[in-house]
Amino acid sequence: MKSGLRITLCASLLLCFSLWLLESHLQDLCNQYRAGSYLAEWLDLKDSGPAPATGEGPPGDKVIVMAKLEEEHTEWVEEELPDWQRAIYTVNPSLDSGADPERLTTPSNKGHESMAYLSYVIDHYDHLPSTIVFLHSHRSGFLLAWHVDAPLHDNVAAMRMLQLDFVQQNGYVNLRCNWNPGCKESHRYNRHVTDQVWHDIFEGTSTPALNVSEGISPATEWQLDAPVQKYLRKPDQIGAACCAQFAVSSDQVRRRPREDYVKIRQWVLDTELNDASSGRVLEFLWHVIFGMESVYCPDEEACYCQVYGRC
């Protein structure tokens, strides 16, 4: 074979392989962002107009908890979801905001949304509403809120569709049903939750020892006393759909003592991991903190039906 033909053949094979990789990557991104569904929903909205506001009336026995930056606008929660109580924490308050007794703030601007989430549970542990939803401060947007698993990536739509009875029944509900990212087999091994991080967060808490030594049955894991906690180790796999938006019942929160949440928040405050990294660790662990198995990945179709009534 002449050298020119070899070069052409090699170049063609390399190009084909590159295009195959690009196509696979684009397909993965489209799945992650629900691009096709988003476009269809956007076109449908243009034809039918915006959905009428629902949920008018005084706040009920449910609360939305979120962290926000001083400059972020979260008025949409009160305007669009008036039937929800609100606990919106400013993580980087100005001097004026910090001095305002009506403004909720966090002990530190660290751990992304986790500092607000944990602070709410700690401060309201004895007087929690029946349903607590933990949300990000942005309402919607194809790029900004791509992880919001609702029509047009809109948290307002998600809250209006949320099946509160299922939250009470299941105890913990991830607001994202799409397995990508977080639940795919390759995603269940991550560099953020190391053995040491797992130990530092959960040592001495009431976390069930999900991978204890043989002979301890799952039915008794919640009853392990302190001496047995030495057997607790990080599970081989940790998986849940991203991205730190979920709902829990007050009963599920109280399956742990308040001291557990204090300890976990103290880990966020004390860890040498930075804001982004410590927040990412908690993002992978919320389902474990609230009593689910280390891999919590419900069937997508069943999830949409049970969580949002989209059957």
C-alpha positions as CSV (number, residue, x, y, z in Angstrom):
1,M,0.0,0.0,0.0
2,K,1.4,3.4,-1.0
3,S,2.2,5.8,1.9
4,G,-0.3,8.4,0.6
5,L,-3.1,5.9,0.7
6,R,-2.1,4.8,4.2
7,I,-2.2,8.3,5.4
8,T,-5.6,8.9,3.8
9,L,-6.9,5.7,5.4
10,C,-5.6,6.5,8.8
11,A,-6.9,10.1,8.6
12,S,-10.3,8.8,7.6
13,L,-10.4,6.3,10.4
14,L,-9.4,9.0,12.9
15,L,-12.1,11.3,11.6
16,C,-14.7,8.6,11.8
17,F,-13.7,7.8,15.4
18,S,-13.7,11.4,16.4
19,L,-17.2,11.9,14.9
20,W,-18.4,8.8,16.7
21,L,-17.1,10.2,20.0
22,L,-18.6,13.6,19.3
23,E,-22.0,12.0,18.5
24,S,-22.0,10.0,21.7
25,H,-21.1,13.0,23.7
26,L,-23.8,15.1,22.1
27,Q,-26.4,12.4,22.7
28,D,-25.3,12.2,26.4
29,L,-25.7,16.0,26.7
30,C,-29.1,16.0,25.0
31,N,-30.2,13.4,27.4
32,Q,-28.8,15.2,30.4
33,Y,-30.4,18.5,29.4
34,R,-33.6,16.9,28.0
35,A,-33.0,19.1,25.0
36,G,-35.7,17.5,22.8
37,S,-38.4,17.7,25.5
38,Y,-37.4,21.2,26.3
39,L,-37.8,22.3,22.7
40,A,-41.2,20.6,22.5
41,E,-42.4,22.2,25.7
42,W,-41.2,25.6,24.6
43,L,-43.0,25.4,21.3
44,D,-46.1,24.2,23.2
45,L,-45.9,27.2,25.5
46,K,-45.7,29.6,22.6
47,D,-48.9,28.1,21.1
48,S,-50.9,27.9,24.3
49,G,-49.5,30.7,26.4
50,P,-48.3,30.6,30.0
51,A,-50.0,28.3,32.5
52,P,-52.3,30.1,34.9
53,A,-51.0,30.6,38.5
54,T,-52.1,28.0,41.0
55,G,-51.8,27.4,44.7
56,E,-53.3,30.7,45.8
57,G,-53.9,31.1,49.4
58,P,-52.0,31.2,52.7
59,P,-48.9,29.0,53.1
60,G,-49.7,25.5,54.1
61,D,-47.9,22.8,56.1
62,K,-44.9,22.8,53.7
63,V,-41.8,24.9,53.2
64,I,-39.3,25.7,50.5
65,V,-35.7,26.0,51.8
66,M,-33.0,27.6,49.7
67,A,-29.7,29.4,49.8
68,K,-29.2,32.6,47.8
69,L,-26.5,35.1,47.1
70,E,-27.3,38.7,48.1
71,E,-27.6,39.7,44.5
72,E,-29.9,36.8,43.5
73,H,-33.6,37.4,43.0
74,T,-35.9,34.9,44.6
75,E,-39.1,36.8,44.6
76,W,-40.5,34.2,42.2
77,V,-41.0,31.9,45.2
78,E,-43.5,34.2,47.0
79,E,-45.1,35.4,43.7
80,E,-45.6,32.0,42.1
81,L,-45.8,29.7,45.1
82,P,-47.7,31.6,47.8
83,D,-49.1,28.4,49.3
84,W,-45.6,27.4,50.4
85,Q,-43.8,28.7,53.5
86,R,-40.4,30.1,52.7
87,A,-37.0,29.8,54.4
88,I,-34.5,31.6,52.1
89,Y,-31.0,32.0,53.5
90,T,-28.6,34.7,52.3
91,V,-25.2,33.1,52.4
92,N,-23.1,36.3,51.7
93,P,-25.1,39.0,53.5
94,S,-24.1,42.7,53.3
95,L,-23.7,44.5,56.6
96,D,-27.2,45.8,56.4
97,S,-28.6,42.4,55.5
98,G,-26.7,40.8,58.3
99,A,-28.1,43.2,60.8
100,D,-31.7,42.7,59.6
101,P,-33.4,40.4,62.1
102,E,-35.9,39.4,59.4
103,R,-33.2,38.1,57.1
104,L,-32.1,34.5,57.4
105,T,-28.3,34.0,57.1
106,T,-25.9,31.1,57.5
107,P,-22.9,30.7,59.8
108,S,-20.6,30.7,56.8
109,N,-20.7,30.9,53.0
110,K,-19.4,27.4,52.5
111,G,-20.6,24.1,51.1
112,H,-22.9,25.8,48.5
113,E,-26.5,25.1,49.4
114,S,-25.7,22.6,52.2
115,M,-25.1,25.3,54.8
116,A,-28.6,26.7,54.4
117,Y,-30.2,23.2,54.2
118,L,-28.5,22.0,57.4
119,S,-29.1,25.3,59.2
120,Y,-32.8,25.1,58.6
121,V,-33.1,21.5,59.9
122,I,-31.0,22.4,63.0
123,D,-32.9,25.6,63.8
124,H,-36.4,24.1,63.2
125,Y,-35.9,20.5,64.2
126,D,-38.7,20.5,66.8
127,H,-41.2,22.5,64.7
128,L,-40.8,21.2,61.1
129,P,-43.7,21.4,58.6
130,S,-44.8,18.1,57.3
131,T,-43.0,18.5,53.9
132,I,-39.7,20.2,53.5
133,V,-38.4,20.9,49.9
134,F,-34.8,22.0,49.4
135,L,-34.4,24.0,46.2
136,H,-31.8,26.1,44.3
137,S,-32.4,29.8,44.1
138,H,-32.7,29.9,40.3
139,R,-36.2,29.3,39.0
140,S,-35.6,28.1,35.4
141,G,-33.5,28.3,32.3
142,F,-32.1,25.8,29.8
143,L,-28.5,26.2,30.8
144,L,-28.8,27.6,34.3
145,A,-31.4,25.2,35.6
146,W,-30.8,22.2,33.3
147,H,-31.0,19.9,36.3
148,V,-34.6,20.9,37.2
149,D,-36.5,17.8,36.0
150,A,-39.8,19.6,35.1
151,P,-41.2,21.2,31.9
152,L,-39.0,24.0,30.7
153,H,-36.6,23.2,33.6
154,D,-38.9,25.3,35.8
155,N,-39.0,24.8,39.6
156,V,-42.4,26.5,39.8
157,A,-43.8,23.7,37.6
158,A,-42.0,21.1,39.7
159,M,-43.5,22.4,42.9
160,R,-47.0,22.6,41.4
161,M,-46.8,19.0,40.2
162,L,-45.0,17.5,43.3
163,Q,-47.0,14.7,44.8
164,L,-47.0,15.5,48.5
165,D,-48.6,12.3,49.5
166,F,-45.7,10.3,47.9
167,V,-43.2,12.5,49.8
168,Q,-44.9,11.5,53.1
169,Q,-45.1,7.8,52.0
170,N,-41.5,7.5,50.8
171,G,-39.9,9.9,53.3
172,Y,-37.2,11.2,50.9
173,V,-37.8,12.1,47.2
174,N,-35.1,13.3,44.8
175,L,-36.7,15.9,42.5
176,R,-34.7,14.7,39.5
177,C,-35.8,11.4,38.0
178,N,-33.4,11.5,35.0
179,W,-30.5,9.2,35.8
180,N,-28.0,11.3,33.9
181,P,-25.9,12.4,35.7
182,G,-25.5,10.5,39.0
183,C,-27.2,7.2,38.6
184,K,-25.4,5.7,35.6
185,E,-23.2,2.8,36.6
186,S,-20.1,4.8,35.7
187,H,-21.3,7.7,37.9
188,R,-21.5,5.6,41.1
189,Y,-17.8,5.8,41.7
190,N,-16.6,9.3,42.4
191,R,-13.5,11.0,43.8
192,H,-15.4,13.3,46.1
193,V,-16.7,10.9,48.8
194,T,-13.5,9.2,49.9
195,D,-13.2,6.7,52.7
196,Q,-11.8,9.4,54.9
197,V,-14.5,11.9,54.0
198,W,-17.2,9.3,54.7
199,H,-15.6,8.5,58.0
200,D,-15.3,12.1,59.0
201,I,-18.9,12.9,58.2
202,F,-20.6,9.9,59.6
203,E,-18.5,8.7,62.5
204,G,-20.5,8.7,65.7
205,T,-23.8,9.5,63.9
206,S,-26.8,7.3,63.6
207,T,-26.2,6.5,59.9
208,P,-26.9,2.8,59.2
209,A,-23.7,0.9,58.5
210,L,-24.6,0.1,54.9
211,N,-21.5,-2.1,54.4
212,V,-20.8,-3.5,57.9
213,S,-19.1,-6.8,58.5
214,E,-20.9,-10.0,57.7
215,G,-23.4,-11.2,60.2
216,I,-25.2,-7.9,60.9
217,S,-28.5,-7.8,59.1
218,P,-29.9,-4.7,57.4
219,A,-32.9,-4.9,59.7
220,T,-30.7,-4.1,62.7
221,E,-28.4,-1.6,61.1
222,W,-30.3,1.4,62.5
223,Q,-29.9,-0.1,66.0
224,L,-26.1,-0.2,66.0
225,D,-24.6,1.3,69.1
226,A,-21.5,3.4,69.3
227,P,-18.9,0.6,69.7
228,V,-20.2,-1.1,66.6
229,Q,-19.7,2.1,64.6
230,K,-16.1,1.2,64.1
231,Y,-17.3,-1.3,61.4
232,L,-18.9,1.5,59.4
233,R,-17.2,2.0,56.1
234,K,-17.9,3.7,52.8
235,P,-20.1,1.7,50.4
236,D,-18.5,0.5,47.2
237,Q,-21.0,2.5,45.2
238,I,-22.8,5.8,46.0
239,G,-25.4,7.0,43.5
240,A,-28.3,9.3,43.1
241,A,-29.5,11.6,40.4
242,C,-28.0,15.1,40.8
243,C,-28.2,18.0,41.9
244,A,-29.1,18.6,45.5
245,Q,-32.8,19.4,45.0
246,F,-35.1,17.1,47.0
247,A,-38.1,16.8,49.4
248,V,-38.3,15.1,52.7
249,S,-41.0,14.5,55.3
250,S,-40.6,15.8,58.9
251,D,-40.8,12.2,60.1
252,Q,-37.9,11.3,57.9
253,V,-35.8,14.2,59.1
254,R,-36.4,13.1,62.7
255,R,-35.1,9.6,62.1
256,R,-31.8,11.2,63.0
257,P,-31.3,13.2,66.2
258,R,-30.6,16.9,65.8
259,E,-27.0,16.3,66.9
260,D,-26.3,14.4,63.7
261,Y,-27.1,17.4,61.5
262,V,-25.1,19.7,63.8
263,K,-22.1,17.3,63.3
264,I,-22.5,17.2,59.6
265,R,-22.7,21.0,59.4
266,Q,-19.6,21.3,61.6
267,W,-17.8,19.0,59.1
268,V,-18.6,21.5,56.3
269,L,-17.4,24.4,58.5
270,D,-14.1,22.6,59.5
271,T,-13.1,20.7,56.4
272,E,-10.2,21.8,54.4
273,L,-12.2,21.2,51.2
274,N,-13.3,24.4,49.6
275,D,-16.8,25.7,49.1
276,A,-17.4,23.9,45.8
277,S,-15.8,20.6,46.9
278,S,-17.5,20.4,50.2
279,G,-20.8,21.2,48.6
280,R,-20.3,18.5,46.0
281,V,-19.6,15.9,48.7
282,L,-23.0,16.7,50.4
283,E,-24.7,16.6,46.9
284,F,-23.7,12.9,46.7
285,L,-24.8,12.2,50.2
286,W,-28.2,13.8,50.9
287,H,-30.1,10.6,50.1
288,V,-27.8,8.7,52.6
289,I,-28.2,11.4,55.2
290,F,-32.0,11.1,54.9
291,G,-32.1,7.3,55.3
292,M,-31.9,5.9,51.7
293,E,-29.7,3.1,50.5
294,S,-26.2,4.2,49.2
295,V,-27.5,3.8,45.6
296,Y,-30.9,5.5,45.3
297,C,-31.9,5.3,41.7
298,P,-35.6,4.6,41.2
299,D,-36.8,3.6,37.8
300,E,-37.3,6.8,35.7
301,E,-40.8,6.1,34.5
302,A,-42.0,5.1,38.0
303,C,-40.3,8.2,39.4
304,Y,-42.0,10.6,37.1
305,C,-45.4,9.0,37.9
306,Q,-44.9,8.9,41.7
307,V,-43.1,12.2,42.2
308,Y,-44.8,14.4,39.7
309,G,-48.0,12.5,38.7
310,R,-46.7,12.2,35.1
311,C,-47.9,8.6,34.5
